[in-house]
Amino acid sequence: MSKPVLVIGAGPVGLTMAAELVRYGMPVRIVDKLPTRTTQSRALAIWSRTLELLEVAGGADAFVAAGLHAKAVSLHAGRRTLARIPFGTVASPFNYLLMIPQSETERLLEEHLRTLGGTVERGTELTDFVDRDDGVSCTLSHAGGRTETLEAAWLIGCDGAHSFVRGRLGLPFEGDTLRTGFVIADVRVAGLAIPPDEPAIFWHPDGAVMFFPISRDRYRIIADLGSVAVHMPDLGEMQGIVERRGPGGIRLSDPVWLSDFGVNERKVHDYRRGHVFLAGDAAHIHSPAGGQGMNMGMQDAFNLAWKLALVAQQAARPSLLDSYSSERSGVARHILAESGRMTRMVLLRPHLAQRVRNLVVKQVFRIPAIRHAVASRLSGILIGYPDSPLNGGTSRGLRGPGPGQRLCLERCFRSDDTPRFVLAATDSAEARGMIARHSSLLMPGMCPPPDEHGIWLVRPDGYVAVVAKRGNWTEIEAALNGMAAEASSSR
Ligand SMILES: Cc1cc2nc3c(=O)[nH]c(=O)nc-3n(C[C@H](O)[C@H](O)[C@H](O)COP(=O)(O)OP(=O)(O)OC[C@H]3O[C@@H](n4cnc5c(N)ncnc54)[C@H](O)[C@@H]3O)c2cc1C
């Protein structure tokens, strides 16, 4: 394939997308209309599942070294602790929440992209495009006024909440705008009696105030404004909110960022039209409660990149690309609903309802299984694709994940940077025959199965596609034949 993939936007999602495509040997151009990288620290949280995927991509170490490792998150009402949810029980090699400013995330992702051989073209804006039978004709406006027409194989809009690509496609951004606004401050904090690497949320009859550690004694503070109109806060106002709603005795100083934001809960129905795809905030936005937005966007990129690479290499049929929208739209629907519930819990106003909420939370979070379930859900390791068109077979009667669920096989994938499925099965002549027949889709080696009585066909992004009982190779063969490009299919 000689035409490049054009990625619009060098935020965390565009950078992840470009790095994955370059890693898979695809010609890529990534452009951003801004002349320099943002210094805003917006997203702070990187969850376990995103780190697992970064690990496979070869980029996790720098993040792990640069961020704070939060071992738990806690919920309080004044000086009373309602709940503490530890992350240590999360079944992932990354069983903590990584706190790292988005500006730093973008710097590390750009560095990762550069190491792989890719470069961001800044001061370059997508101003028009036309989707044709064999690709997309794109108009790029460079700083200085030069205009360029680029013929791209695919166009990927990672251009944020106000996406030009989404608007040009005429895709409705369906959903609501919440009536409450929030204020935000990145400040130095003294006197907070909480472990220094632990996010803490304080509920108060007036609203919530939340502390997210950024570095030693620096925190991101977010508070909802209730019925007060959204406005830019100053340090004095933030100090007043913290005194009223927090545990007392806290002093704020040295603000580096003060801002306000409203909350939208919106998504597109289809993430793809023809040769054009949407990913990240261009496709979905929601409340920062739960810290999932950027994580979800980066995982969009991990989902799409391997599919584009296999189709471009003519190893898989173009219909493989259809699974992107259905899989990722399903995840966004779910996360939007969940973060919406969390936000409404934070915004709950009648005092009686708040008292009931606090009581229920205190009782429910005493149960270790609940704490574990909530931590696992937040960490992203339970995200899956139960309704994926790529799924087949069943894990009934076997120990191990079912179709659409994650199977942690990072070590198997890291050795090879071409996207390939992997067989998790015990060694046999049939397994080796399968690998030989489908060498353009399957990795040459196998992984140990979670249960020796079964066979798992695992996708390049670590999700199970097909599960079959040992010896039932027809199920696996059918799935691979269904996916393989016509010429390479063994049928
Ligand atoms: C206060 C706040 C706190 C948050 N906290 C969290 C958190 O803890 N965890 C989390 O996961 N998420 C969080 N989020 C959400 C997170 O910031 C976003 O989900 C994330 O930035 C989305 O990344 P993106 O790459 O899709 O878009 P963006 O970061 O918006 O990047 C889009 C890029 O596209 C470029 N662009 C736009 N149009 C064009 C064009 N026509 N041509 C060329 N370039 C273009 C822009 O210049 C921009 O650089 C938070 C958000 C806010 C506001």
The ligand as an SDF file (V2000), in Angstrom:
LIG
                    3D

 53 58  0  0  0  0  0  0  0  0999 V2000
  -10.8770   18.7180   33.0540 C   0  0  0  0  0  0  0  0  0  0  0  0
  -10.7530   17.4270   32.3440 C   0  0  0  0  0  0  0  0  0  0  0  0
  -10.2720   16.3250   33.0330 C   0  0  0  0  0  0  0  0  0  0  0  0
  -10.1610   15.0930   32.3900 C   0  0  0  0  0  0  0  0  0  0  0  0
   -9.6840   14.0040   33.0800 N   0  0  0  0  0  0  0  0  0  0  0  0
   -9.5660   12.8150   32.4630 C   0  0  0  0  0  0  0  0  0  0  0  0
   -8.9840   11.6720   33.1370 C   0  0  0  0  0  0  0  0  0  0  0  0
   -8.5720   11.7340   34.2990 O   0  0  0  0  0  0  0  0  0  0  0  0
   -8.8840   10.4950   32.4390 N   0  0  0  0  0  0  0  0  0  0  0  0
   -9.2960   10.4050   31.1370 C   0  0  0  0  0  0  0  0  0  0  0  0
   -9.1910    9.2980   30.5530 O   0  0  0  0  0  0  0  0  0  0  0  0
   -9.8010   11.4690   30.4640 N   0  0  0  0  0  0  0  0  0  0  0  0
   -9.9500   12.6660   31.0850 C   0  0  0  0  0  0  0  0  0  0  0  0
  -10.4130   13.7620   30.3900 N   0  0  0  0  0  0  0  0  0  0  0  0
  -10.7490   13.6270   28.9640 C   0  0  0  0  0  0  0  0  0  0  0  0
   -9.5120   13.7590   28.0570 C   0  0  0  0  0  0  0  0  0  0  0  0
   -8.8560   14.9900   28.2670 O   0  0  0  0  0  0  0  0  0  0  0  0
   -9.9250   13.6120   26.6050 C   0  0  0  0  0  0  0  0  0  0  0  0
  -10.7120   12.4290   26.5010 O   0  0  0  0  0  0  0  0  0  0  0  0
   -8.7180   13.5140   25.6660 C   0  0  0  0  0  0  0  0  0  0  0  0
   -8.0020   14.7170   25.5690 O   0  0  0  0  0  0  0  0  0  0  0  0
   -9.1820   13.1540   24.2560 C   0  0  0  0  0  0  0  0  0  0  0  0
   -8.0730   13.0370   23.4200 O   0  0  0  0  0  0  0  0  0  0  0  0
   -8.2130   13.1740   21.8550 P   0  0  0  0  0  0  0  0  0  0  0  0
   -6.8650   12.8630   21.3090 O   0  0  0  0  0  0  0  0  0  0  0  0
   -9.3960   12.4070   21.3750 O   0  0  0  0  0  0  0  0  0  0  0  0
   -8.6120   14.7130   21.5970 O   0  0  0  0  0  0  0  0  0  0  0  0
   -7.8150   16.0440   21.9510 P   0  0  0  0  0  0  0  0  0  0  0  0
   -6.9210   15.8460   23.1130 O   0  0  0  0  0  0  0  0  0  0  0  0
   -8.8530   17.1060   22.0470 O   0  0  0  0  0  0  0  0  0  0  0  0
   -6.9020   16.2910   20.6710 O   0  0  0  0  0  0  0  0  0  0  0  0
   -7.4480   16.6740   19.4200 C   0  0  0  0  0  0  0  0  0  0  0  0
   -6.3580   17.3560   18.5890 C   0  0  0  0  0  0  0  0  0  0  0  0
   -6.8620   17.5410   17.2620 O   0  0  0  0  0  0  0  0  0  0  0  0
   -6.3630   18.7790   16.7610 C   0  0  0  0  0  0  0  0  0  0  0  0
   -7.2660   19.1980   15.6720 N   0  0  0  0  0  0  0  0  0  0  0  0
   -8.5750   19.5160   15.7670 C   0  0  0  0  0  0  0  0  0  0  0  0
   -9.0750   19.8030   14.5430 N   0  0  0  0  0  0  0  0  0  0  0  0
   -8.0660   19.6760   13.6620 C   0  0  0  0  0  0  0  0  0  0  0  0
   -7.9620   19.8450   12.2450 C   0  0  0  0  0  0  0  0  0  0  0  0
   -9.0180   20.1720   11.4800 N   0  0  0  0  0  0  0  0  0  0  0  0
   -6.7700   19.6400   11.6560 N   0  0  0  0  0  0  0  0  0  0  0  0
   -5.6830   19.2980   12.3990 C   0  0  0  0  0  0  0  0  0  0  0  0
   -5.7270   19.1300   13.7510 N   0  0  0  0  0  0  0  0  0  0  0  0
   -6.8990   19.3060   14.3700 C   0  0  0  0  0  0  0  0  0  0  0  0
   -6.3880   19.6840   17.9780 C   0  0  0  0  0  0  0  0  0  0  0  0
   -5.4950   20.7680   17.8310 O   0  0  0  0  0  0  0  0  0  0  0  0
   -5.9680   18.7300   19.1010 C   0  0  0  0  0  0  0  0  0  0  0  0
   -4.5730   18.7700   19.3460 O   0  0  0  0  0  0  0  0  0  0  0  0
  -10.5410   14.9880   31.0140 C   0  0  0  0  0  0  0  0  0  0  0  0
  -11.0130   16.1110   30.3240 C   0  0  0  0  0  0  0  0  0  0  0  0
  -11.1280   17.3210   30.9750 C   0  0  0  0  0  0  0  0  0  0  0  0
  -11.6510   18.5290   30.2260 C   0  0  0  0  0  0  0  0  0  0  0  0
  1  2  1  0
  2  3  1  0
  2 52  2  0
  3  4  2  0
  4  5  1  0
  4 50  1  0
  5  6  2  0
  6  7  1  0
  6 13  1  0
  7  8  2  0
  7  9  1  0
  9 10  1  0
 10 11  2  0
 10 12  1  0
 12 13  2  0
 13 14  1  0
 14 15  1  0
 14 50  1  0
 15 16  1  0
 16 17  1  0
 16 18  1  0
 18 19  1  0
 18 20  1  0
 20 21  1  0
 20 22  1  0
 22 23  1  0
 23 24  1  0
 24 25  2  0
 24 26  1  0
 24 27  1  0
 27 28  1  0
 28 29  2  0
 28 30  1  0
 28 31  1  0
 31 32  1  0
 32 33  1  0
 33 34  1  0
 33 48  1  0
 34 35  1  0
 35 36  1  0
 35 46  1  0
 36 37  1  0
 36 45  1  0
 37 38  2  0
 38 39  1  0
 39 40  1  0
 39 45  2  0
 40 41  1  0
 40 42  2  0
 42 43  1  0
 43 44  2  0
 44 45  1  0
 46 47  1  0
 46 48  1  0
 48 49  1  0
 50 51  2  0
 51 52  1  0
 52 53  1  0
M  END
$$$$
